[in-house]
């Protein structure tokens, strides 16, 4: 169970990082 929590956190962090980088490039920041 603990492993799945870590896996979910890793996926969320990956998605958040990708979206923030995309948003930064879109907004010119």
N, CA and C atoms as a LAMMPS dump frame, in Angstrom:
ITEM: TIMESTEP
0
ITEM: NUMBER OF ATOMS
87
ITEM: BOX BOUNDS ff ff ff
-5.0000000000000000e+02 5.0000000000000000e+02
-5.0000000000000000e+02 5.0000000000000000e+02
-5.0000000000000000e+02 5.0000000000000000e+02
ITEM: ATOMS id mol type element x y z
1 1 1 N 0.837 -1.195 0
2 1 2 C 0 0 0
3 1 3 C 0.877 1.253 0
4 2 1 N 1.917 1.229 0.825
5 2 2 C 2.803 2.391 0.93
6 2 3 C 3.474 2.677 -0.404
7 3 1 N 3.806 1.597 -1.12
8 3 2 C 4.459 1.753 -2.415
9 3 3 C 3.559 2.494 -3.4
10 4 1 N 2.259 2.192 -3.358
11 4 2 C 1.326 2.839 -4.281
12 4 3 C 1.203 4.317 -3.973
13 5 1 N 1.289 4.68 -2.685
14 5 2 C 1.228 6.098 -2.307
15 5 3 C 2.435 6.834 -2.877
16 6 1 N 3.612 6.228 -2.738
17 6 2 C 4.822 6.845 -3.285
18 6 3 C 4.722 6.962 -4.799
19 7 1 N 4.196 5.931 -5.44
20 7 2 C 4.061 5.952 -6.888
21 7 3 C 3.111 7.066 -7.326
22 8 1 N 1.998 7.207 -6.621
23 8 2 C 1.035 8.255 -6.956
24 8 3 C 1.654 9.636 -6.764
25 9 1 N 2.41 9.819 -5.683
26 9 2 C 3.058 11.102 -5.436
27 9 3 C 4.061 11.422 -6.536
28 10 1 N 4.802 10.416 -6.977
29 10 2 C 5.785 10.621 -8.041
30 10 3 C 5.09 11.041 -9.337
31 11 1 N 3.973 10.399 -9.645
32 11 2 C 3.228 10.734 -10.86
33 11 3 C 2.683 12.157 -10.771
34 12 1 N 2.122 12.516 -9.626
35 12 2 C 1.579 13.862 -9.441
36 12 3 C 2.682 14.905 -9.58
37 13 1 N 3.848 14.627 -8.983
38 13 2 C 4.97 15.563 -9.072
39 13 3 C 5.416 15.718 -10.523
40 14 1 N 5.45 14.617 -11.253
41 14 2 C 5.844 14.652 -12.665
42 14 3 C 4.882 15.506 -13.48
43 15 1 N 3.589 15.28 -13.28
44 15 2 C 2.57 16.031 -14.018
45 15 3 C 2.631 17.512 -13.656
46 16 1 N 2.773 17.801 -12.361
47 16 2 C 2.831 19.191 -11.918
48 16 3 C 4.032 19.903 -12.523
49 17 1 N 5.185 19.239 -12.517
50 17 2 C 6.389 19.842 -13.086
51 17 3 C 6.233 20.11 -14.569
52 18 1 N 5.655 19.15 -15.288
53 18 2 C 5.465 19.318 -16.728
54 18 3 C 4.505 20.464 -17.017
55 19 1 N 3.4 20.511 -16.275
56 19 2 C 2.411 21.562 -16.499
57 19 3 C 2.981 22.93 -16.164
58 20 1 N 3.742 23.029 -15.084
59 20 2 C 4.291 24.324 -14.683
60 20 3 C 5.315 24.814 -15.705
61 21 1 N 6.117 23.897 -16.239
62 21 2 C 7.09 24.294 -17.263
63 21 3 C 6.368 24.73 -18.534
64 22 1 N 5.313 24.01 -18.9
65 22 2 C 4.533 24.369 -20.077
66 22 3 C 3.874 25.73 -19.869
67 23 1 N 3.299 25.945 -18.694
68 23 2 C 2.61 27.189 -18.393
69 23 3 C 3.597 28.349 -18.405
70 24 1 N 4.816 28.116 -17.885
71 24 2 C 5.834 29.169 -17.857
72 24 3 C 6.218 29.565 -19.282
73 25 1 N 6.362 28.587 -20.167
74 25 2 C 6.744 28.898 -21.544
75 25 3 C 5.593 29.588 -22.274
76 26 1 N 4.36 29.222 -21.931
77 26 2 C 3.198 29.828 -22.591
78 26 3 C 3.024 31.275 -22.134
79 27 1 N 3.156 31.517 -20.836
80 27 2 C 2.938 32.86 -20.301
81 27 3 C 4.182 33.722 -20.446
82 28 1 N 5.24 33.184 -21.036
83 28 2 C 6.434 33.964 -21.3
84 28 3 C 7.249 34.242 -20.06
85 29 1 N 7.036 33.461 -19.008
86 29 2 C 7.747 33.708 -17.774
87 29 3 C 9.043 32.957 -17.716
